[in-house]
Amino acid sequence: MLLAYRLPREPSTPRITVWRRLKRLGVAQLLDGLVALPLDSRNREQLEWAAQDILDAGGEATLWIGRLALAADERALRERMARAVVEEYRAVVEAAKAAFDEESPARSRTLARLRRELHRIAQRDHFPPREREQAVRAVENLASTVEVGA
């Protein structure tokens, strides 16, 4: 699914709001003002809301449903979207490992924060890389130490 949009330069607040929303969705930025997401009902609804926000801010927005013509282009886009979250998953793994050295109350807070972070990343992770499973395992391992210590 594609969203083509333009927003006035001023005021900048609507542009920033739209960009943050699109980033939270995990869009692939294809060109300036052109983003893509895999087609499913959730993504379609979210892009429809984003398009309405753009129109409400005095901009222009058009939604497209399309398909890449070449399998190689589709693979490249999938890989690009997966790479976009790899570092975030790696940071979760490192934070989970570091939490083993924390005292019990701090470890519990870190566990809760990492679970929220995994959820936020998963919301924009449309083509999960292997690092996702590593991050989930690291958080589960941390959870087992918190439960044992409780």
N, C-alpha and C positions, 0 to 999 in steps of 0.2 A: 504494500500500500504506500502511496506517495502523497506527500503534502507539499504543494508549491505555494509559497507565500511571500508577501511583501508587507512591510510595516513602515510607517513614516519614521524618520530619524528622531524626530522630537514629538512628543516627549519620549525619553528613552525607557521609562519604566515598563510600558507594555512589551517592548522588544525583549527586555531582560526577563520579564515574567514568562513570556512565551518560550524563550530559549531555555530557561531553567526547567520548565515543564517538559519540553521535548527531551532534554538531557535525562531527566528522571525516567522517561519512557524508554531510553536506550536507543534512540533513533540513530540511523546511519546518515551522516551529513554527506549528501552526494555533491551538492553545489551550494553556493550561497542562496538560501531561500528554498532549497529542495531537500527534503528528508524522506527516509524510507523506514518502514517497519514490516515485519512479516504480517501477512493478512490473517487475522483471526478476529473474533468478535470483540475481544477486549481492546486490542490495538485499534480496531476500526472505531469503536466508541471514543477512545481517548483522542484519536486524531480528529474526530468530528468535533469534540469539545474544544480542542486547540484551534481548529479552524474557526469556530464560532467566536472564541476569544479574540482572534486576529481581526475578524470582521467587526466585532464590537469596538475594537481599538482604532477603527478607521483604516484597516489594512485590507489586503486582498488575499484570499485563500481558495485553493482548489484542491480537492481530493481526487486521487487517481487510483485505480486498481490496475496493476500491470504485472507483467511477468518478464523476467530477463530472457532474452533470446538465446544466449549462449550458456551452457552448463558451467563453463569455466568462469564466466562473470558471476554467476550465482554462487559458486564455491568461494570465489574471492570476497564477495560481499559477506557471506556467512563467516568466513575466517576473520575478516576485518571487525565485524561486530563481536565475535568471540574474544578477540585480542583486546577489545576495549575494556573488558572486565577482568582480565587475567591479573593485572597488578593489584586490583582491589581484593581479589581472592587471596593472593599471596600475602597481602597485608593482614588479612584475617588470620591466616595460618601463623604468621609471625607473632601477632598479638596473642593468639591462643597459647603458643609455646611460652611466651614471656609471662603469661598469667600463672603458670605453674609455680613461679617463684614468689607470687603474691600471698599475703595473708588471706585467710578464709573469707572475711567480708569483702575485701577488695576483689578477690577471685570471683565471687558471686556477682558482683556488679559488672565485672569485665565480661563474664559469661552472658549476662543479660544484654549488654551492649553489643557483643559479637553476634548474638542471635538476631538482634534487630538489624545489624549491618548485613548479615547474610540475607535477610528478608528483603532489604532495600536493593541489594545487588541483584537478587533473583528477579525482581520486578522489571529489570531492564536487560536481563540475560536471556536472550532469545535463542542462542545457540551455545549451550554450556560447554566450556572447555574442560579439560581434565582437572584443572585447578579447582573447579567448583567442588568436586567430590573430595579433594584433599582438604579444602576449607571446612566442609561439612564434617568430615572425620575428625579434624583438629578440634572443632567446637564440641563434638560429641565426647571426645576424650577428656576435654576440660570439664564438661558436664559431669562425667563419671567421677572425677575427683571432688567436685563440689558436692555431689550427692553422698559420697563416702564420708566426707568431712562433716556433713550435716547431722 
